[in-house]
Amino acid sequence: MTNPGGEQASGRRPAWRAFNAIDWLNIGYFAYLSLAIALRFERVPHAGWLLVAHAVYLGGMIVLALSTRRNSSTLLRFVRCFYQLFFITPIYRETEYLMRLYHDRWYDVLVVDFERWAFGLDLPLVLERIATPPLTELMKAFYASYFIIVPLVPLYLWVKGRHKAFYYTLFAGTAALYLCYVGFTVFPVQGPRYFLGAVPLDRAFPIPLEPNALGLAFQKPVLEGYLVTRLVDAIMHGADATGACIPSAHVAMSVVVLGVSARYLPRVYPIAFVVVSGIIAATVYNRYHYAVDAVTGILVGVVVLGVADRLFRRPGYEAYIRI
């Protein structure tokens, strides 16, 4: 006789079988990152503390996974399901310290030159010409909606007891974010608001920024808006990670939410399509990303959705979502 996860009802599971697909993504990402930091220790600011943080995070995850095997309390299961959402910001911010992990320079010049070749213009500077306070307010609102839809969709699925859809969302979202984070370090880019002069270079950064060598600069150092604009600017000033550009994690995760809506929440898909389209446009308009960052973010989202589709259609998929 077997339980819903495909395990024999009698007998004891090996400890490693307590981990689900999301746990293995965490183990893989932090094992890779810790090894890379250890091998290039002198290139990473606060490398020792980062390794300690990785060990604590993975240790807590392992304890939590093993604890839920023996205790099925609702609170513990809730923490087991959502612990990762609580750490999205610090895991993201860590990437700021990893920009010199493999390279000694930023690659904004290559991105700007490529966009000139692809579009025949300097898109960030063109968008500046159409910027108005009402449009900026709308774009900032779209950008901020990301921080609502990302936790709201999995929370809704969990509350409704739709565990397969919940874990599909969490798996695809986690994979998308980690692929983007690795991309940040493989191809470090400052982003248009730094490279084109919208943010002064005298702010303290873990990794020094490089001055613009192309002679391009925004004519409007700051995009003017209203209340939402000021709120988003304050959040980004405190929470943004310098160099976290390509692929755009903001876009990749939004595409995952859109894919989840299409598959599991068809009634809200039209709304999700409008919101996600606005988020993608806002990442470029608001100077957080180049257009190339957004395109690669879309590709990452599409790829991880494809992987998740294959994984969760396999017989015995329940084994990947045990809690």
C-alpha angles and dihedrals in degrees: 000000000000135000124229091275092059095252125136110260090224123055132040124280119233111257093247090060088070089076121090130204093274091052090053090051089054093047092048095047097047093041090054093044094046092050092048092049093047092051093047098031097146093055096058122076112231090004094161093053091047091054090050090050090051092051092048093048094049091042091053091047092052093048090049093049093050092044093057089057089066103029122048098183114148093236094052092047090049091053089046090055099043106029091106094059089060091059101043093103100048092043089050093046091052090069089071088071094050102060092105094045092110106001140051097207145045120249102213091119090060092048094048091047091049093051090049088054094044099042103021091233145060097265098194090055092046091052089051089063093060095043115124130165094252092048091046090050090053093047092048089050091052090049092049091051087073089072089056103044097044096064095026098062097052091040091054092049092049094049090050091052093242094143098167092053090044094054092041088057094045094046095048092043094049092047091049094051095047093048089052092047091053089048091055091062097040093053109019115200127175095210130234098281090060101031095045093045106255090126118045117245093226092081112107113255130179088233117036117248122229124234119248109269096184099070092239122133141160114258090209107053091193131033107233120224140134137260099325091046092054091046095050092045090053092050093047092048090058102033108031120108116221111237095019093130121109119082096019108237088194091060096039093053092045090053088052090053089049091051091049090051092051092050105036108013106040094160092063096038095098090054092044090051092055093045095046092046088053091049092052092050091045094055089062099035092050091053095242092118144017117241088252089060090055094048093050089046089056090050092051091050092050093048096050091046088055091050091047091050091055094044097049094045093057118105110263094024087150087081089069095055104045116140 
